[in-house]
Structures are given as structure tokens and as C-alpha cells.
Amino acid sequence: MSLRDARHFAVETPEGVSFALELAGPVSRLLAWSIDAGCKFVILSTASTLLSTAVVVSGDLAMSATILAGFLITQGYQITLAYLWRGQTLGKRLLGLRVMDEQGLRLRFSQVALRNVLRVADMLPALYLVGGISMVMNPRAQRLGDFAANTIVVRTRPSQPYSLTEVGQAKYNSLRAWPHLEARLRQRITPEVAALAIQALNRRESLEPQARLDLMRDFAEHFRAMVRFPDEATFGVTDEQYVRNVLDSLFRRSASAEAERAPAQPVV
């Protein structure tokens, strides 16, 4: 891993594929936190109103239930949404932010819980002073909770449809002979990785020959590690052609699905 500049962070996966991620700054993170704080306030107010009826039974019971509900809502809101939405709360989703593992791996529940429990330390002595100073001083914009959980907060890119129109469809794709393995491959490749592979193919002519070979080798090894096809499906296939075949398998399926969903045209 290496820092590209003050706003980007490069993550290299175990398969050798590098991702350039735009780091989220303190201002956008504070705005996301403000939205989440507003949501928690509304939930807490509603819960307090409902639990106040317990005063009829016991005042101590009502107070204890309100304190317990406040703790569960404050911590549960952040942890539950961040884990279920893969690093996003409502505030982060609205502002296009996401919490990620430093190594680009799947975010674990322990990481989500740890960074949110340590939020109390980041808020000291008031107005997120400790956390704000930490983010400003650290090149990865990490607060104490991020340090402990090995996480970073990045900006997400809006999802866009991709196709192989500019790349060119493969005339023959040896992977098509193994439809069950193609289906498994489609399940495991994320849209982000597919988009990066398409961009690499679109820009291949502008790369130096050795850089082009190295880049295609990295993508090919990444895809081969996901699903292992029989030797006869990959024999004599270059790394660049293998990447093209993988993308053809992905987007040929998408195009077929769209065609099936399209309404039938009347016969004139």
C-alpha cells in the first residue's frame, strides 16, 4: 500500500490488483455524522416518549429503561447500519462515504464495533476535538477509532452501467463452454473490479508494452483466483484475452437479461 497524494490512498489486494481510493475529509465526515445524530435524536425521542408510560408502574423502571434504550440506540444505530450496509450509515450513504478495511478486505463486525465504541474517545473533550485533530494530522484521515480498527473512510463512486462496446466483443470465448463456472464468476466479481478491468482495456493502447503486460497479468490472476476453469478453457489464451473473455461473460449475460425483459415487438 502507498499513499498517492493527500486525498487518495492506494490499496493493493492479495491478488495484485491496485485500487485508488479517494479519502473522505473531516468536513464531509462531520456532515455525515450530523445527519446520523439527527436520526438518532428522532429515534431516541420516540423511544423516550413510549417508555415514559412505564412511570405508571415504577419511576425507577422508566428511568432505567430509558437509559438502556439510549445506549442501545446510540451504539446500535451506528454498528447495525455500518455492518449491514457494508460500512455505511444513513449519513454516509447520503454523502457518498464508506468505511473500508485498510487492506481492501471485507469489513468485519469486530472492526465496525470497535471503531464505534472508541467514538467516545474521539469526541473528547468536546465537539470531536481529539478525533478532528487526529484526522487532520494523519495522511489517511483516520480518527482514533479508525486506527484501532484498521479502517479508512473513502468516497464512493456512483454506480454506472458499463459495456464492452469500446473494447470490442470477443469473437470466440472459451469460457462459454462452462456456463456453471461462468455463473460462479459473475457472482464473485464486484462491479467495481469489472469497471476497473474495462477501463484498463480501454486504455491499453496508451500504456507502455511492459506496463500493459503487467496490468493484464494482474487482472487475469485476480480473476483466475476467483474461479478455476479447466485447462482446456484457458490453454493458449493470453492474459489480455482472458480478461476480455471474463468481461464478455459478465456483460453478455447482462445484455441477454435485458433483452429478455424487453417487451416483445408487434409483428407487422
C-alpha positions as CSV (number, residue, x, y, z in Angstrom):
1,M,0.0,0.0,0.0
2,S,1.2,3.5,-0.7
3,L,-0.2,7.0,-0.4
4,R,-0.7,8.5,-3.8
5,D,-1.4,12.1,-2.7
6,A,-3.1,14.0,0.1
7,R,-6.6,12.9,-1.0
8,H,-6.0,9.4,-2.4
9,F,-5.0,6.1,-0.9
10,A,-3.8,3.1,-2.9
11,V,-4.8,-0.4,-1.8
12,E,-3.2,-3.5,-3.3
13,T,-5.2,-6.7,-2.9
14,P,-3.5,-10.1,-2.3
15,E,-4.1,-10.9,-6.0
16,G,-2.0,-7.8,-7.0
17,V,-4.8,-5.5,-8.2
18,S,-4.4,-1.9,-7.1
19,F,-7.3,0.4,-6.3
20,A,-7.0,4.2,-6.0
21,L,-9.5,5.4,-3.3
22,E,-10.4,9.0,-2.6
23,L,-10.2,9.7,1.1
24,A,-13.1,11.5,2.9
25,G,-12.1,14.7,4.6
26,P,-13.1,15.9,8.1
27,V,-15.8,18.3,6.8
28,S,-17.8,15.6,4.8
29,R,-17.5,13.2,7.7
30,L,-18.7,15.8,10.1
31,L,-21.7,16.4,7.9
32,A,-22.5,12.7,7.7
33,W,-22.2,12.4,11.5
34,S,-24.6,15.4,11.9
35,I,-27.2,13.6,9.7
36,D,-26.8,10.4,11.8
37,A,-27.0,12.4,15.0
38,G,-30.3,13.9,13.9
39,C,-31.6,10.4,13.0
40,K,-30.6,9.1,16.4
41,F,-32.2,12.1,18.2
42,V,-35.5,11.4,16.5
43,I,-35.4,7.7,17.4
44,L,-34.4,8.5,21.0
45,S,-37.2,11.0,21.4
46,T,-39.7,8.5,20.1
47,A,-38.4,5.8,22.4
48,S,-38.3,8.1,25.4
49,T,-42.0,9.0,24.8
50,L,-43.0,5.4,24.6
51,L,-41.0,4.3,27.6
52,S,-42.3,7.2,29.7
53,T,-45.5,5.4,30.1
54,A,-43.7,2.9,32.3
55,V,-43.7,5.6,35.1
56,V,-47.2,4.3,35.9
57,V,-45.6,1.1,37.1
58,S,-42.4,2.5,38.5
59,G,-40.4,5.7,38.1
60,D,-37.1,3.8,38.6
61,L,-38.2,1.3,35.9
62,A,-39.0,4.1,33.4
63,M,-35.6,5.8,34.0
64,S,-33.7,2.5,33.8
65,A,-35.4,1.5,30.6
66,T,-34.8,5.0,29.1
67,I,-31.1,4.9,29.9
68,L,-30.7,1.4,28.5
69,A,-32.7,2.3,25.3
70,G,-30.5,5.4,24.8
71,F,-27.3,3.3,25.0
72,L,-28.6,0.6,22.7
73,I,-29.9,3.1,20.1
74,T,-26.8,5.3,20.2
75,Q,-24.4,2.3,19.6
76,G,-26.8,0.0,17.8
77,Y,-27.7,2.6,15.1
78,Q,-24.1,3.1,14.0
79,I,-23.0,-0.5,14.3
80,T,-26.0,-2.2,12.8
81,L,-26.3,0.0,9.7
82,A,-22.5,0.1,9.1
83,Y,-22.3,-3.7,9.2
84,L,-25.4,-4.4,7.2
85,W,-24.7,-1.6,4.6
86,R,-21.0,-2.5,4.3
87,G,-19.5,0.5,6.0
88,Q,-22.3,3.0,5.5
89,T,-24.8,4.7,7.8
90,L,-27.7,6.8,6.5
91,G,-25.5,9.9,6.7
92,K,-22.6,8.3,4.9
93,R,-24.8,6.9,2.2
94,L,-26.4,10.3,1.5
95,L,-23.0,11.9,1.3
96,G,-21.3,9.1,-0.7
97,L,-18.9,7.9,2.0
98,R,-18.0,4.4,3.1
99,V,-15.9,2.8,5.8
100,M,-13.4,0.3,4.5
101,D,-10.7,-2.1,5.7
102,E,-7.2,-0.7,5.2
103,Q,-6.3,-3.8,3.1
104,G,-9.4,-3.6,0.9
105,L,-10.8,-6.7,2.6
106,R,-14.4,-7.2,3.6
107,L,-15.3,-5.2,6.7
108,R,-15.6,-7.4,9.8
109,F,-18.2,-6.9,12.5
110,S,-15.4,-6.6,15.1
111,Q,-14.0,-3.6,13.2
112,V,-17.3,-1.9,12.9
113,A,-18.0,-2.4,16.6
114,L,-14.5,-1.3,17.8
115,R,-14.4,2.0,15.7
116,N,-17.8,3.0,17.0
117,V,-17.1,2.1,20.7
118,L,-14.0,4.3,20.5
119,R,-16.1,7.2,19.2
120,V,-16.4,8.3,22.8
121,A,-12.7,8.9,23.0
122,D,-12.7,10.8,19.7
123,M,-15.4,13.1,20.9
124,L,-13.3,14.3,23.9
125,P,-13.2,16.9,25.3
126,A,-16.0,18.2,23.2
127,L,-17.1,18.6,19.5
128,Y,-14.9,15.7,18.3
129,L,-11.7,17.7,19.1
130,V,-9.5,14.6,19.6
131,G,-10.9,12.9,16.5
132,G,-10.7,16.0,14.4
133,I,-7.0,16.7,15.3
134,S,-6.2,13.0,14.5
135,M,-7.8,13.2,11.1
136,V,-6.1,16.5,10.2
137,M,-2.6,15.2,11.4
138,N,-2.9,11.8,9.8
139,P,-2.4,11.4,6.0
140,R,-5.1,8.8,5.9
141,A,-7.6,11.0,7.7
142,Q,-8.1,8.4,10.5
143,R,-9.6,9.1,13.9
144,L,-8.6,7.0,16.9
145,G,-11.4,4.5,16.2
146,D,-10.0,4.0,12.7
147,F,-6.5,3.5,14.0
148,A,-7.7,0.8,16.4
149,A,-10.0,-1.0,13.8
150,N,-7.6,-0.6,10.8
151,T,-10.2,1.2,8.8
152,I,-10.3,4.2,6.5
153,V,-13.3,6.3,5.2
154,V,-13.4,6.9,1.5
155,R,-15.7,8.5,-1.1
156,T,-17.8,6.1,-3.2
157,R,-18.3,6.5,-6.9
158,P,-21.8,6.4,-8.3
159,S,-22.7,3.2,-10.0
160,Q,-22.7,3.5,-13.8
161,P,-23.6,1.0,-16.5
162,Y,-20.6,-0.4,-18.3
163,S,-20.3,-2.3,-21.6
164,L,-17.7,-3.7,-23.9
165,T,-18.7,-1.6,-26.8
166,E,-15.5,0.4,-27.0
167,V,-13.4,-2.6,-26.0
168,G,-14.8,-5.0,-28.7
169,Q,-16.6,-8.3,-28.1
170,A,-14.6,-11.4,-28.3
171,K,-15.3,-13.5,-31.4
172,Y,-14.7,-16.7,-29.5
173,N,-14.9,-17.1,-25.7
174,S,-13.6,-20.4,-24.4
175,L,-15.3,-19.8,-21.1
176,R,-18.7,-20.1,-22.6
177,A,-18.4,-23.9,-22.7
178,W,-18.6,-23.9,-18.9
179,P,-21.8,-22.0,-18.1
180,H,-21.9,-23.1,-14.4
181,L,-18.4,-21.7,-13.8
182,E,-19.3,-18.5,-15.7
183,A,-22.3,-18.1,-13.3
184,R,-20.0,-18.6,-10.3
185,L,-17.6,-16.0,-11.7
186,R,-20.5,-13.5,-12.2
187,Q,-21.4,-13.9,-8.5
188,R,-17.9,-13.2,-7.2
189,I,-16.7,-10.3,-9.3
190,T,-17.8,-6.9,-7.9
191,P,-19.0,-4.1,-10.2
192,E,-16.0,-2.0,-9.1
193,V,-13.4,-4.6,-10.2
194,A,-15.3,-5.1,-13.5
195,A,-15.3,-1.4,-14.1
196,L,-11.5,-1.1,-13.5
197,A,-10.8,-4.0,-15.9
198,I,-12.9,-2.3,-18.6
199,Q,-11.0,0.9,-18.1
200,A,-7.7,-0.9,-18.3
201,L,-8.7,-2.5,-21.6
202,N,-10.0,0.9,-23.0
203,R,-6.6,2.5,-22.1
204,R,-4.3,-0.4,-23.1
205,E,-3.1,1.3,-26.3
206,S,-1.8,4.3,-24.3
207,L,0.3,2.1,-22.0
208,E,3.9,1.1,-22.4
209,P,4.2,-2.5,-23.6
210,Q,5.6,-3.9,-20.3
211,A,3.1,-1.9,-18.2
212,R,0.3,-3.3,-20.4
213,L,1.5,-6.8,-19.9
214,D,1.9,-6.4,-16.2
215,L,-1.5,-4.8,-15.8
216,M,-3.3,-7.5,-17.7
217,R,-1.4,-10.2,-15.8
218,D,-2.6,-8.7,-12.5
219,F,-6.2,-8.7,-13.6
220,A,-6.0,-12.2,-15.1
221,E,-4.5,-13.6,-11.9
222,H,-7.2,-11.9,-9.9
223,F,-10.0,-13.5,-12.0
224,R,-8.3,-16.9,-12.1
225,A,-8.1,-16.9,-8.3
226,M,-11.9,-16.4,-8.1
227,V,-12.9,-19.3,-10.3
228,R,-10.6,-22.0,-11.6
229,F,-11.6,-23.1,-15.2
230,P,-10.4,-26.4,-16.7
231,D,-7.1,-26.2,-18.6
232,E,-8.8,-26.7,-22.0
233,A,-10.7,-23.4,-21.4
234,T,-7.6,-21.3,-20.9
235,F,-4.9,-23.1,-22.9
236,G,-3.1,-20.8,-25.2
237,V,-5.1,-17.8,-24.0
238,T,-3.1,-14.7,-23.2
239,D,-3.7,-12.7,-20.1
240,E,-5.3,-9.9,-22.0
241,Q,-7.6,-12.2,-23.9
242,Y,-8.5,-14.0,-20.7
243,V,-9.6,-10.6,-19.2
244,R,-11.6,-9.9,-22.3
245,N,-13.3,-13.3,-22.1
246,V,-14.2,-12.7,-18.4
247,L,-15.8,-9.4,-19.2
248,D,-17.6,-10.8,-22.2
249,S,-19.0,-13.5,-19.9
250,L,-20.2,-10.8,-17.4
251,F,-21.7,-8.3,-19.8
252,R,-23.0,-10.8,-22.4
253,R,-25.2,-12.2,-19.6
254,S,-26.4,-8.7,-18.7
255,A,-27.3,-7.9,-22.3
256,S,-29.2,-11.2,-22.6
257,A,-31.1,-10.5,-19.4
258,E,-32.1,-7.0,-20.6
259,A,-33.2,-8.5,-24.0
260,E,-35.4,-11.0,-22.1
261,R,-37.0,-8.3,-20.0
262,A,-37.8,-6.1,-23.0
263,P,-41.4,-6.2,-24.2
264,A,-41.9,-8.2,-27.4
265,Q,-42.3,-6.0,-30.5
266,P,-45.6,-6.5,-32.5
267,V,-45.3,-8.3,-35.8
268,V,-46.4,-6.1,-38.7
